[in-house]
Amino acid sequence: MTTDADAPGEIIPAPPAGFIRSSGRGSFSTHNGPYFHRETPGEMTEQAFFALPRHANGLGLVHGGMLTAFMDGLLAAASWRAARKTGVTIHLSVDFLHMARVGEWVMGEAKATRTTRDIAFVEGRAYVGGHDVVRASGVFKLMHKPG
């Protein structure tokens, strides 16, 4: 267990096997995290977060906005993995299938299904235990360095 330095007093248990804390994700994601990732071979990108009270709605369920932000970051990471270019979201579709609760590890996996010179198409899911919580698909504009 660790205490989150960004949210004193919030206890986060050790992450699932192979996951490490992510860094360098930008202010929005740093504020909403912490997020964790696992380095894996192949096309799949894996990330996770531990649902804290600040991630919840008034019912103690993980807020849909938190799940959407998590999926956007996860799909963008899969876009990067496939194209080695930063992707900016131009379309995101999220289907909420089940609930996630405070005190659960929300796991996510995503992969690009197609990339072109300028666009990446990505699909992913978030799950808790044996059930999917969210399925998402996104289209990302691949950014090219000027020059």
C-alpha angles and dihedrals in degrees: 000000000000135000114238107243089207093054110032113214096024111118119211117191121225109289122251117281114297096010122124131186113271122229137184095042099132133258099288095052093040089053094048097041159031094202128187132203139192124218108229134169119244132030102312121103116203128197137159144184134196110237108240127186090260089061092058138092123224091282094058092252122128106268117250089233091057092050091048093050090048092051093047091054093043093051091045089053090052089050089053091048092054100041105022088227130106111259125211116204114250096163133015126179119188128187116194109213107164141356130272119201138209109273096036130109109239108208125197138191131181142166138186113254095191138002132191129181091278109017138053124197113205138182130191149153140216119213143177117208109320099341135079114238099182137009119197142177128192145182117217130196107225111226119224122205112244115245 
